[in-house]
């Protein structure tokens, strides 16, 4: 027992190859040619079941059917086969869902482990960052202290340079004074030499006169 559907517009029996049928969302069946005309004319379902909603190509579905005559036993076998196929598909979906749930649980544990590891690393990095900040503050303090010391050294160097200039000037003044004193000493030395020479000449003259006096006395 079988029945071939017909178009609700032209009432012509459809054929899976020669005259294919299309079903819309509301469940009514039309041939491809009539349904195409309705869509292009922007008309709703001719049976007025969708409150005047316009038809679109996205609302159409192909109607698979067979024109081979079948018996009630064949229909029951086909229905049982379809039910079995649906049950197998549901079982497969359940198994795949369980497998996906296991994978999600495994992935969740891994993510939790990674998050805990990252948290430990983050705490360690925060401690290291705090240590680096403290070292940086110490370095800045040492740098400021060094700058102050460098300023003091520059001041001392300037004072030392000024003292060197003063000492050089004083040494030059002392050099001129020592030259004058040396000339005075030379003059005094020459004068003392002359005085000593005069004394020696007088002593020699007195020694020569004494024998003559003795001779006269004699």
C-alpha positions as CSV (number, residue, x, y, z in Angstrom):
1,X,0.0,0.0,0.0
2,X,1.4,3.4,-0.9
3,X,0.2,6.8,-2.0
4,X,2.0,9.3,-4.2
5,X,1.7,12.9,-2.9
6,X,0.4,15.5,-5.2
7,X,0.9,19.3,-5.5
8,X,-1.6,21.4,-3.6
9,X,-1.6,24.1,-6.4
10,X,-1.7,22.2,-9.7
11,X,-2.9,18.8,-8.1
12,X,-0.4,16.9,-10.2
13,X,1.3,13.9,-8.7
14,X,4.9,14.5,-8.0
15,X,7.8,12.2,-9.0
16,X,11.2,11.9,-7.3
17,X,13.0,12.5,-10.6
18,X,10.6,13.9,-13.2
19,X,8.5,16.1,-10.9
20,X,10.2,16.5,-7.5
21,X,8.3,17.8,-4.5
22,X,9.1,20.4,-1.9
23,X,7.8,20.7,1.7
24,X,7.6,24.0,3.4
25,X,7.7,24.8,7.2
26,X,4.0,24.4,7.7
27,X,4.1,20.8,6.3
28,X,2.3,21.3,3.0
29,X,3.8,19.8,-0.1
30,X,4.1,21.5,-3.5
31,X,5.9,20.7,-6.7
32,X,9.1,22.5,-7.3
33,X,7.8,24.6,-10.2
34,X,4.7,25.9,-8.3
35,X,6.7,26.6,-5.1
36,X,9.3,28.5,-7.1
37,X,6.6,30.7,-8.6
38,X,5.0,31.4,-5.3
39,X,8.4,32.4,-3.8
40,X,9.2,34.6,-6.8
41,X,5.8,36.3,-6.6
42,X,6.3,36.8,-2.8
43,X,3.1,35.0,-1.9
44,X,2.3,33.1,1.3
45,X,1.2,29.5,1.5
46,X,-1.8,29.0,-0.7
47,X,-3.6,27.1,2.1
48,X,-3.4,30.2,4.3
49,X,-2.0,28.4,7.3
50,X,0.8,30.8,8.3
51,X,-1.1,34.0,8.7
52,X,0.1,35.4,5.4
53,X,3.9,34.8,6.1
54,X,5.8,35.1,2.8
55,X,7.6,32.1,1.5
56,X,11.4,31.9,1.1
57,X,13.8,29.4,-0.4
58,X,15.3,28.7,3.0
59,X,11.9,27.4,4.2
60,X,11.7,24.6,1.6
61,X,12.9,21.0,2.1
62,X,13.1,18.2,-0.4
63,X,10.5,15.4,0.1
64,X,12.3,12.0,-0.1
65,X,9.8,9.2,-1.1
66,X,9.7,6.0,-3.2
67,X,7.3,5.1,-5.9
68,X,7.9,1.4,-5.5
69,X,4.8,-0.4,-4.0
70,X,5.3,-1.9,-0.6
71,X,3.3,-4.1,1.8
72,X,2.3,-3.4,5.4
73,X,5.0,-5.9,6.6
74,X,7.6,-4.0,4.6
75,X,6.4,-0.8,6.1
76,X,6.6,-2.2,9.6
77,X,10.1,-3.6,8.9
78,X,11.1,-0.2,7.5
79,X,9.7,1.6,10.6
80,X,11.5,-0.9,12.9
81,X,14.7,-0.3,10.9
82,X,14.3,3.5,11.3
83,X,13.5,3.1,15.0
84,X,16.6,0.9,15.4
85,X,18.7,3.4,13.5
86,X,17.4,6.3,15.7
87,X,18.1,4.3,18.8
88,X,21.6,3.5,17.6
89,X,22.2,7.1,16.9
90,X,20.9,8.1,20.3
91,X,23.2,5.6,21.9
92,X,26.1,6.9,19.9
93,X,25.2,10.4,20.9
94,X,25.1,9.4,24.6
95,X,28.4,7.6,24.3
96,X,29.9,10.6,22.5
97,X,28.4,12.9,25.2
98,X,30.0,10.8,28.0
99,X,33.3,10.8,26.2
100,X,33.1,14.5,25.8
101,X,32.2,14.9,29.4
102,X,35.2,12.8,30.4
103,X,37.4,14.9,28.2
104,X,36.0,18.0,29.6
105,X,36.6,16.8,33.1
106,X,40.2,15.9,32.2
107,X,40.7,19.2,30.5
108,X,39.2,20.9,33.6
109,X,41.6,19.2,35.9
110,X,44.5,20.1,33.6
111,X,43.4,23.7,33.5
112,X,43.1,23.7,37.3
113,X,46.6,22.3,37.6
114,X,47.9,24.9,35.2
115,X,46.1,27.6,37.1
116,X,47.6,26.5,40.4
117,X,51.0,26.3,38.8
118,X,50.6,29.8,37.4
119,X,49.4,31.0,40.7
120,X,52.5,29.7,42.4
121,X,54.7,31.2,39.7
122,X,52.8,34.5,40.0
123,X,53.4,34.6,43.8
124,X,57.1,33.9,43.2
125,X,57.3,36.5,40.5
126,X,55.5,39.0,42.8
127,X,58.1,38.3,45.6
128,X,61.0,38.7,43.1
129,X,59.4,41.9,41.8
130,X,59.2,43.2,45.3
131,X,62.9,42.3,45.9
132,X,63.9,43.9,42.6
133,X,61.9,47.0,43.6
134,X,63.7,47.2,47.0
135,X,67.1,46.7,45.3
136,X,66.2,49.4,42.8
137,X,65.3,51.8,45.6
138,X,68.6,51.0,47.3
139,X,70.4,51.6,44.1
140,X,68.7,54.9,43.7
141,X,69.6,55.9,47.2
142,X,73.2,54.8,46.6
143,X,73.2,56.8,43.4
144,X,72.0,59.9,45.1
145,X,74.6,59.4,47.9
146,X,77.2,59.0,45.2
147,X,76.1,62.2,43.5
148,X,76.4,64.0,46.8
149,X,79.8,62.6,47.4
150,X,80.9,63.5,43.9
151,X,79.7,67.1,44.6
152,X,81.8,67.1,47.7
153,X,84.8,65.8,45.8
154,X,84.4,68.4,43.2
155,X,84.3,71.1,45.9
156,X,87.4,69.7,47.6
157,X,89.1,69.5,44.2
158,X,88.3,73.1,43.5
159,X,89.6,74.1,46.9
160,X,92.7,72.1,46.4
161,X,93.3,73.7,43.0
162,X,92.9,77.2,44.6
163,X,95.3,76.2,47.3
164,X,97.8,75.0,44.7
165,X,97.5,78.3,42.9
166,X,98.1,80.2,46.2
167,X,101.0,78.0,47.1
168,X,102.5,78.5,43.6
169,X,102.2,82.2,44.0
170,X,103.7,82.2,47.4
171,X,106.6,80.0,46.2
172,X,107.2,82.5,43.4
173,X,107.2,85.4,45.9
174,X,109.5,83.4,48.2
175,X,111.8,82.7,45.3
176,X,112.2,86.4,44.5
177,X,112.8,87.1,48.2
178,X,115.3,84.3,48.5
179,X,117.1,85.7,45.4
180,X,117.4,89.1,47.1
181,X,118.6,87.5,50.3
182,X,121.2,85.5,48.4
183,X,122.5,88.7,46.8
184,X,122.7,90.3,50.3
185,X,124.5,87.2,51.6
186,X,126.9,87.4,48.7
187,X,127.7,91.0,49.5
188,X,128.1,90.3,53.2
189,X,130.4,87.4,52.3
190,X,132.5,89.6,50.0
191,X,132.7,92.2,52.7
192,X,133.7,89.7,55.3
193,X,136.4,88.4,53.0
194,X,137.7,91.9,52.4
195,X,137.7,92.5,56.2
196,X,139.5,89.3,56.8
197,X,142.1,90.2,54.1
198,X,142.7,93.6,55.6
199,X,143.2,92.0,59.0
200,X,145.6,89.4,57.6
201,X,147.6,92.2,55.8
202,X,147.8,94.2,59.0
203,X,148.9,91.2,61.0
204,X,151.6,90.5,58.4
205,X,152.7,94.2,58.4
206,X,153.1,94.2,62.2
207,X,155.1,91.0,62.1
208,X,157.6,92.6,59.6
209,X,158.0,95.8,61.7
210,X,158.8,94.1,64.9
211,X,162.2,92.8,63.9
212,X,163.3,96.2,62.7
213,X,162.4,97.7,66.0
214,X,164.4,95.1,67.7
215,X,167.3,95.8,65.5
216,X,167.2,99.5,66.4
217,X,167.0,98.6,70.0
218,X,169.9,96.4,69.6
